[in-house]
Amino acid sequence: MQFSSKEDIEAPVEAVFAMLAEVERYERAAIRRGIDVRRLSGAAETGAGMEWEALFSLRGKPRTMQVRLSELEPNSRLRFDSESHGLTGFLNLELLELSPRRSRMAVVLNLKPNTIPARLLIQSLKLAKANLTRRFKLRVADYARGLEERYRETL
């Protein structure tokens, strides 16, 4: 199952990439939402190969997810791979420079079931795909506006 969205951002591609690559910010955001995040890789600098383990509750059951920053191409692309209880996925963030002060961010989220229960979960999500796609696009648009605001604050 795949979700995708594109948003134009009023900021240079270098600034957008720098903000997207702030993994500490993602860690703090997850912790604020009640997710226990543990960095497995000892790397202090952001780079391909960084790994995290996230512990959270979903539908009343404790869940574990492993997340890995599998690709990092400066000013161009970030890819996060994840695995959790029979469900694998990836989040791909690609940037395109439209002009010196404008960028386009393309976001693709792909989920793939590996077990029967995960297949049932994906099947139930497919029934609500239109609603989930709309919500995904709204979240990406909100995130893009937040990146613009953060960039403006640095000027």
N, C-alpha and C positions, 0 to 999 in steps of 0.2 A: 504494500500500500504506500502510495507516494503523495506527498503534499509539496507544492512549490509556490513561490511568490517572488516577484521582483519589485524593488522600490528604488526610486531615485532619491539621492541624498545631496543636500546642498553643503558639501564639504569635499575637500581634496581626497583622493583615494588613499594617500599615505596616512592622513588623519583618521579616516574611517577604519583602515586596517589596524592601526595602532589601538584604537578603541575596541575593535573586535578581538584582538589578541590579548586583552587584559583578562587572563584566566582567573586571577585572584578576585576580580569583580563577580564572575560567575559563581565562584566558590562561596563568597559572602551572600549572594542572592539566594543560593540554595539553602544555606544555613538559616537565613531569615525565614524561609518557608518551612522550616522544621526538618530538613533533610540533613542527615549526618554525612558529611563529605570528608573523605580522607585521601590525601594525595599519596599515591603509591610510588611514584617516581620522585627521587630526591632533587630533581633539577629545579634550580631557582629561576632560571630564565625560561621563557616560553619557547617551546620548540617541539618538533615532531617527536613522538615517543612518550610524551607526558601521559601519565595514567592516574585515574581516580577510581575510588570505590564509593558509591553512594548507597546509604541505607535509608529507607523510607517506608511509610505505610501507605498501601493502596487498597481500597475497599476492605479495610480492616485487617489486612494481612501484611506482615513485614516482607519487604522486597529488598533485593540487592541488585545493583547495576554497576557494571564495570564500564568506564568510559576512557577512551584513548584518543589523544590528538594524533591522528595518523598522518596527516599532511599539513604542511605549512609552507606556502610559497609567498614570500613577502610582497605586500601590496596587491595580492592577487587572489589567494585561496586559503581557506581553512577547512579541514575535514575532521569531524569527530566520529569515531565508531563506537558503538555501544552493544552490550550484551546483557540480557537479563532473563533468567528463567524461560528459556525456549524462544526468546524474541531477540533478534538482532536488528540493528539499524544503523543508519548513518545520517549525519547532518552535514551538508555541504554548503559552505558560504563562499560565494565567488564575487569578486569586485571587478568592475569595469570602469575605466576612466572615461567619462563623457566629455569633460572639459577640465581645465586646471582647477576649477572650484566646484565641480559636480561629479558625482559617482553613481553608479548603479550597483545595487546589491541584489544578487540572486540567491535565494535560500531554497534548498531542497532537503526535505526530510523523508527518509525511506524506512519503512518497517517491514521486516520479513519474519514470518513465524517458522519455528523449527520443530514444534511439538503440536500435538492435537489440541491441548488447551489454548496454546497461543494462536492456532488457526481459528478457533472459535472466537477468540477475542478480536482478531482482525476481521473476521466475518461480521461480527456485530458492529465494528467500527465502519465497515463498508455500507451498512444500512443507513448510517448517519453521515455519509461522506460529504454531502453538500453542505450540511451545517458545520462539520468539522473543517472543511476547506475554507469556508467563509471566516470562521473564527481564527484559523491559522493565518490567513491573509491580513486580518485586522491586527493580530499580535505582531506580525512582521512590520506592518505599517507603523504601529505605535513604537516599536523598537527603533525603526529608522528615524522617526521624529525625535526620539530621545537622543540618538547619536548626533543629530543636527544641533539640538539644544546644547549638548555637552561640548560640541565643537565651537559654537558661538560663545560659550562661556570662557573659552581659552583665548579668544581674540582680544 
